[in-house]
Amino acid sequence: MDEPTWDADQAARYDTEHARIDTPLTVAYLAELSGGGDVLEFGVGTGRLAVPLAGKARSVLGVDNSAEMLAAARHRPLPDNLALALGDAQTWTTERRFDLVLCVYNLLLHFTTQDAQLAVVRNAAAHLAPGGHLVVENLHPPLRAMEEGERISTLRLAGAGMAISTQRFDWKSLLLDQSVLYVDEDGHRVRQIAQRMLLPSEQDLMARLAGLRLVRRIANWRGGPWRADSSAPAASNVISVYRRAE
Ligand SMILES: C[S@@+](CC[C@H](N)C(=O)[O-])C[C@H]1O[C@@H](n2cnc3c(N)ncnc32)[C@H](O)[C@@H]1O
């Protein structure tokens, strides 16, 4: 992803459209894994996780390549130990090292080539302190859409809103192209989203190339086990925890 695609309109809507009910659980899980230390979040967005996490960690540094998303984050009351930086997760760098590095809520999938995804994993690994962990959270590969090539799904939003999404999957590029029609009290709008699907096996190989090994794979922030099950609901997750190979 070269150009930021998270514009002012998405930044303004983000906290309503992505008010995930598992945010407190996510924060609790990540805080424990960080050991109360220093956290780096790539794709920090509006600070959904970074702000509450800062209350449980020594410091949080959030990087995002969308000035609009960072501006939305700055509308929140920001704690002193939370810093925000504009940068691309593939290349942004600092001398600092972190106990926990985050590529969560599908960040990796927004990079639409294997090279770009690998660059992010390598960059994340390079910023880990000794004993630190990298956490990657992606949506469960939508096996039915992958099988069928095309799929339509609907989603109920807050209030009377709804979203209708058509998904088209291409095996050659592993790209899932989604066109989402949002309908709510404000009217309707369409959003195109292209994501490169990552099977856990390919992601693990990227992590190995970056000098990491898998230490945990779970399906939700309660720590529930992940099963490669095609009947799993589309919204379920694959959460992977890596640390440096000894
Ligand atoms: C789905 S949002 C997730 C925000 C936040 N992590 C959360 O969990 O709510 C994805 C974020 O990744 C950011 N992003 C996309 N491409 C990026 C890149 N190349 N470098 C850094 N951030 C990027 C977007 O601007 C957006 O804020």
PDBQT file of the ligand as one rigid body, heavy atoms in Angstrom, charges set to zero:
ROOT
HETATM    1  C1  LIG A 301      -8.422  -1.153  10.423  1.00  0.00    +0.000 C 
HETATM    2  S1  LIG A 301      -7.510   0.285  10.878  1.00  0.00    +0.000 S 
HETATM    3  C2  LIG A 301      -6.935  -0.277  12.461  1.00  0.00    +0.000 C 
HETATM    4  C3  LIG A 301      -6.709   0.835  13.460  1.00  0.00    +0.000 C 
HETATM    5  C4  LIG A 301      -6.374   0.364  14.860  1.00  0.00    +0.000 C 
HETATM    6  N1  LIG A 301      -5.191  -0.476  14.872  1.00  0.00    +0.000 N 
HETATM    7  C5  LIG A 301      -7.537  -0.400  15.480  1.00  0.00    +0.000 C 
HETATM    8  O1  LIG A 301      -7.351  -1.567  15.813  1.00  0.00    +0.000 OA
HETATM    9  O2  LIG A 301      -8.614   0.178  15.629  1.00  0.00    +0.000 OA
HETATM   10  C6  LIG A 301      -6.059   0.141   9.873  1.00  0.00    +0.000 C 
HETATM   11  C7  LIG A 301      -5.103   1.299  10.048  1.00  0.00    +0.000 C 
HETATM   12  O3  LIG A 301      -3.896   0.974   9.354  1.00  0.00    +0.000 OA
HETATM   13  C8  LIG A 301      -3.409   2.156   8.764  1.00  0.00    +0.000 C 
HETATM   14  N2  LIG A 301      -2.491   1.824   7.675  1.00  0.00    +0.000 N 
HETATM   15  C9  LIG A 301      -2.818   1.343   6.450  1.00  0.00    +0.000 A 
HETATM   16  N3  LIG A 301      -1.708   1.216   5.703  1.00  0.00    +0.000 NA
HETATM   17  C10 LIG A 301      -0.667   1.612   6.478  1.00  0.00    +0.000 A 
HETATM   18  C11 LIG A 301       0.732   1.721   6.266  1.00  0.00    +0.000 A 
HETATM   19  N4  LIG A 301       1.270   1.423   5.077  1.00  0.00    +0.000 N 
HETATM   20  N5  LIG A 301       1.520   2.135   7.281  1.00  0.00    +0.000 NA
HETATM   21  C12 LIG A 301       0.975   2.488   8.471  1.00  0.00    +0.000 A 
HETATM   22  N6  LIG A 301      -0.351   2.431   8.725  1.00  0.00    +0.000 NA
HETATM   23  C13 LIG A 301      -1.162   1.998   7.744  1.00  0.00    +0.000 A 
HETATM   24  C14 LIG A 301      -4.669   2.880   8.298  1.00  0.00    +0.000 C 
HETATM   25  O4  LIG A 301      -4.430   4.255   8.062  1.00  0.00    +0.000 OA
HETATM   26  C15 LIG A 301      -5.609   2.613   9.464  1.00  0.00    +0.000 C 
HETATM   27  O5  LIG A 301      -5.505   3.626  10.429  1.00  0.00    +0.000 OA
ENDROOT
TORSDOF 0
